[in-house]
């Protein structure tokens, strides 16, 4: 493979055929320059210069190679200079769980993009899939709402959250319940692999007695069914229904002897190269959570 250094030396020799003078410009010995040129010619399987006395003269094949390679070489120089001068350029691959989609994460990410010349690809998948994608290096950063133990993944807490039981039936807010007293209602649960589902069910006894009527992956679909069907009930992130609670469209049902507090994490592989872009973005996102994702 032809190297940037070999091309740089070749074009310097096109301008100045005296090895001694080129050596001074590049702070290299004549021997090192000769080795680089010989390497380039070997890779091309062609001689690019005629050796006449102590001078190198570009020959007919060398002139063709110069013509064909000079423009790409200049573009490579420009790309190198641009890359070095703006270390915030790049393409980040991100995935977030459905909970994060419901708390304005994308808007916060967009504000970062609007201030920097970068591109971000964001997917929405469940926590299990995010962790697998981190381990397989398919994404750079993930946002999950489940604690876990995986030696190869770094997790940084970004916020506290709690799961609550909600319904559009205001009558259910008049007293506290043991969770099994609510099993008779039509429960909407997240799909398998969802951290919200796993955290909720891990606290329950006699799960087989619960009337699980639907399993849905999308928060908005769950909320829409709740709003239009008072006999339905679900366990959901308090952050995800903040607006509906404030507008009294959904109501929290108080549960006795159960607590669903949890933490939200930003995650990435322990061996992930932490470029300036990576450090700036992760710092920005942590600040977004501190400020409430506004």
Secondary structure, DSSP 8 states (H G I E B T S, - for coil): ---HHHHHHHHHHHH--BHHHHHHHHT--HHHHHHHHHHHHHHHTS--EEEETTEEEE-HHHHHHHHHHHHHHHHHHHHHHHHHH-TT-EEEEEEE-HHHHTTTHHHHHHHHHHTSSEEEEEEE--HHHHHHHHHTTS-SEEEESS----TTEEEEEEEEEEEEEEES-GGGGSS-B-GGGGTTSEEEE--TT-HHHHHHHHT-S-GGGS-EEEE-S-HHHHHHHHHH-TTEEEEEETGGGHHHHHTTSSEEE-BTT---EEEEEEEEETT----HHHHHHHHHHHHHHHTT--
